[in-house]
Amino acid sequence: MLDPKRLLEQFMGSGKSGGRSSAGDILGSLGTLGGSSGGLKERAGQMAGMATSNPMAASAVMAALLGTKTGRKLGGSALKIGGMAAVAGLGYLAYKNYQAGKAPTAIQQEKPQEVLPPPADSGFDIEPTRTSDDFALAMVRAMIAAAKADGHIDANERAAIVGKLSEDGLDAEEMAFLQKELEAPVDLDSIVSAARTDEQKVEIYTASRMAIEPDNRAEKGYLDLLAGRLGLPDALVDHIEATVASSKASA
């Protein structure tokens, strides 16, 4: 039986270097390197090198960040905590600044604030093992959906992703689930309905924003649609954007 929490933990990693790529390493990197020269074998070698060259390469979401089309990286203290804690930390920081009435534009002009795991009673999910099964699946689906927003994961890239996953310890059910998500149309209803609190809505959006660099209409349109479906206030979305962008630019 598919274990959603285990899948999310493998997909996002812990932020600790381990020399092994994860599902998101492949997902984020293939989408990024798709326009580069060389074949899939060469790109697979580049992805494998990420795991030893940067401690965040063990984290799927962060691997996607490290491989954004603009080449920008997550930096500062978010780089140290990694995984779900980094998503929660950035989301919590944005949410706190929003509630305090700070101007989003001021966030990007200031020195990046330290990103720490949120307090245990914050309502943010810090570890995959401590969240619900449906929300764990929603987080995985949200990141895959964001990565597919501009249509750059084609059949060849999906095949390469699945082939690499078979070497990385995912069981048959986990591989089947991820392959299905890569191939199927985005089910935004299932993603949105799993976020039952304001904090979970922030986490879903933050993870989606972290997984991509929205530099085209398709990606920007997807994030706008996601924010609208989640019911996030425009000012809060601006804070998440400012916080994530500031962290990426600080590397």
Beta strands, then each sheet from edge to edge (+ up, - down):
end
